[in-house]
Amino acid sequence: MSDVLGYRGKRVVVTGSASGMGEAAAQILVDLEAEVIGLDVKPTGVPVAKSLEIDLRDPEAIESAVGAIGSPIDAVFSVAGLPGPPFSELDTMLVNFVGAKQLIESLVPSMPRGSAIVCVASTAGLGWQESVAEFMPLVSSPDFAAGKAWCEANAAMLQESGGYVLSKKALNIWVAWRAATLLPTGIRLNCTNPGPTDTGMMSDFEAQSGADLINAYVGPSGRRSTSIEQGWPLVFLNSPHSSYIAGEALHTDAGFTGALVTGQIEVVRPDASARRD
Ligand SMILES: NC(=O)c1ccc[n+]([C@@H]2O[C@H](COP(=O)([O-])OP(=O)(O)OC[C@H]3O[C@@H](n4cnc5c(N)ncnc54)[C@H](O)[C@@H]3O)[C@@H](O)[C@H]2O)c1
């Protein structure tokens, strides 16, 4: 059977296409004969159809990229992200959530029925269900300026919990909430929650939290994942054959979450400031 995932000739957008999971997803999609438009602050080595430089902290750059992408768009892979320190907590929130949401919402009008969007959250966002009410003003914010204003008004929370953790909780909540209103327009929205993965940002996670804490999040598999192991689930979720999957937060963590919530593993943070991927 050829074109088993249904991507041949489809126009797809991949953010974070220069490195790690986004680069892996872009390469898979090129191999599946999709027309790939790659977006990143850095140039990508993947032979995509079109490569656009974009800084997701900049709403004007987002707007001009949306114009350059054009229409129609069959799938969006929102993968770009920052790890937190050495980047600021605000920049991390802007790239991982506020800018990502702004880009996606600006692309939605160009997406026909049967199209799909996937975001990359993280096991760092586990427990997001307890934060729904608190995060709803951010999640339902109408545009980039309003989202940024929420982050600035909640600077103390960003500093205490870290922009990375908050951005991944916000992503999970937004996906759960927004999927319900997108689905009647024929567009599916989902996310993945990866465990530790050997990519460009891993050295920053290790510098923040130490390799021991990162490895505590590996779970039953006993190893970190690779970019390609995270790229394939993204491609699966956005395939037209996944047509009854929407509002899903897929744990791409090789059993970590299941083992954690059933009490088989415990993760002890050495101090309150330590964070994980
Ligand atoms: N690596 C892990 O352990 C891990 C675990 C869970 C989730 N994640 C998430 O996976 C996603 C992909 O990250 P990765 O692990 O492949 O890391 P990576 O650093 O290899 O890739 C991140 C990409 O985002 C791009 N980017 C950074 N700032 C940007 C900006 N301002 N505008 C546009 N693009 C920007 C980078 O240039 C890079 O190409 C991120 O959302 C990350 O939070 C990573």
Ligand as a Chemical Component Dictionary entry (heavy atoms), coordinates in Angstrom:
data_LIG
# 
_chem_comp.id                   LIG 
_chem_comp.type                 NON-POLYMER 
_chem_comp.pdbx_formal_charge   0 
_chem_comp.three_letter_code    LIG 
# 
loop_
_chem_comp_atom.comp_id 
_chem_comp_atom.atom_id 
_chem_comp_atom.alt_atom_id 
_chem_comp_atom.type_symbol 
_chem_comp_atom.charge 
_chem_comp_atom.model_Cartn_x 
_chem_comp_atom.model_Cartn_y 
_chem_comp_atom.model_Cartn_z 
_chem_comp_atom.pdbx_ordinal 
LIG N1  N1  N 0  13.922 17.360 24.329 1  
LIG C1  C1  C 0  13.091 16.979 25.297 2  
LIG O1  O1  O 0  13.453 16.256 26.245 3  
LIG C2  C2  C 0  11.654 17.440 25.252 4  
LIG C3  C3  C 0  10.724 16.774 26.077 5  
LIG C4  C4  C 0  9.399  17.167 26.031 6  
LIG C5  C5  C 0  9.003  18.168 25.154 7  
LIG N2  N2  N 1  9.932  18.792 24.371 8  
LIG C6  C6  C 0  9.442  19.823 23.423 9  
LIG O2  O2  O 0  9.724  19.391 22.109 10 
LIG C7  C7  C 0  9.684  20.521 21.228 11 
LIG C8  C8  C 0  10.868 20.429 20.260 12 
LIG O3  O3  O 0  12.068 20.641 20.978 13 
LIG P1  P1  P 0  13.332 19.711 20.785 14 
LIG O4  O4  O 0  13.446 18.866 21.981 15 
LIG O5  O5  O -1 13.294 19.082 19.452 16 
LIG O6  O6  O 0  14.511 20.793 20.913 17 
LIG P2  P2  P 0  15.428 21.532 19.852 18 
LIG O7  O7  O 0  16.117 22.587 20.617 19 
LIG O8  O8  O 0  16.254 20.536 19.120 20 
LIG O9  O9  O 0  14.409 22.186 18.818 21 
LIG C9  C9  C 0  13.678 23.365 19.114 22 
LIG C10 C10 C 0  13.561 24.206 17.856 23 
LIG O10 O10 O 0  12.776 25.385 18.151 24 
LIG C11 C11 C 0  13.398 26.474 17.497 25 
LIG N3  N3  N 0  13.095 27.749 18.147 26 
LIG C12 C12 C 0  13.585 28.191 19.331 27 
LIG N4  N4  N 0  13.185 29.456 19.540 28 
LIG C13 C13 C 0  12.419 29.808 18.493 29 
LIG C14 C14 C 0  11.735 31.010 18.144 30 
LIG N5  N5  N 0  11.811 32.109 18.924 31 
LIG N6  N6  N 0  11.024 31.027 17.005 32 
LIG C15 C15 C 0  11.009 29.952 16.188 33 
LIG N7  N7  N 0  11.647 28.801 16.448 34 
LIG C16 C16 C 0  12.350 28.730 17.602 35 
LIG C17 C17 C 0  14.881 26.177 17.593 36 
LIG O11 O11 O 0  15.649 26.948 16.669 37 
LIG C18 C18 C 0  14.917 24.694 17.335 38 
LIG O12 O12 O 0  15.073 24.403 15.952 39 
LIG C19 C19 C 0  9.714  21.735 22.135 40 
LIG O13 O13 O 0  8.426  22.299 22.188 41 
LIG C20 C20 C 0  10.102 21.158 23.494 42 
LIG O14 O14 O 0  9.626  21.927 24.558 43 
LIG C21 C21 C 0  11.239 18.445 24.397 44 
# 
loop_
_chem_comp_bond.comp_id 
_chem_comp_bond.atom_id_1 
_chem_comp_bond.atom_id_2 
_chem_comp_bond.value_order 
_chem_comp_bond.pdbx_ordinal 
LIG N1  C1  SING 1  
LIG C1  O1  DOUB 2  
LIG C1  C2  SING 3  
LIG C2  C3  SING 4  
LIG C2  C21 DOUB 5  
LIG C3  C4  DOUB 6  
LIG C4  C5  SING 7  
LIG C5  N2  DOUB 8  
LIG N2  C6  SING 9  
LIG N2  C21 SING 10 
LIG C6  O2  SING 11 
LIG C6  C20 SING 12 
LIG O2  C7  SING 13 
LIG C7  C8  SING 14 
LIG C7  C19 SING 15 
LIG C8  O3  SING 16 
LIG O3  P1  SING 17 
LIG P1  O4  DOUB 18 
LIG P1  O5  SING 19 
LIG P1  O6  SING 20 
LIG O6  P2  SING 21 
LIG P2  O7  DOUB 22 
LIG P2  O8  SING 23 
LIG P2  O9  SING 24 
LIG O9  C9  SING 25 
LIG C9  C10 SING 26 
LIG C10 O10 SING 27 
LIG C10 C18 SING 28 
LIG O10 C11 SING 29 
LIG C11 N3  SING 30 
LIG C11 C17 SING 31 
LIG N3  C12 SING 32 
LIG N3  C16 SING 33 
LIG C12 N4  DOUB 34 
LIG N4  C13 SING 35 
LIG C13 C14 SING 36 
LIG C13 C16 DOUB 37 
LIG C14 N5  SING 38 
LIG C14 N6  DOUB 39 
LIG N6  C15 SING 40 
LIG C15 N7  DOUB 41 
LIG N7  C16 SING 42 
LIG C17 O11 SING 43 
LIG C17 C18 SING 44 
LIG C18 O12 SING 45 
LIG C19 O13 SING 46 
LIG C19 C20 SING 47 
LIG C20 O14 SING 48 
# 
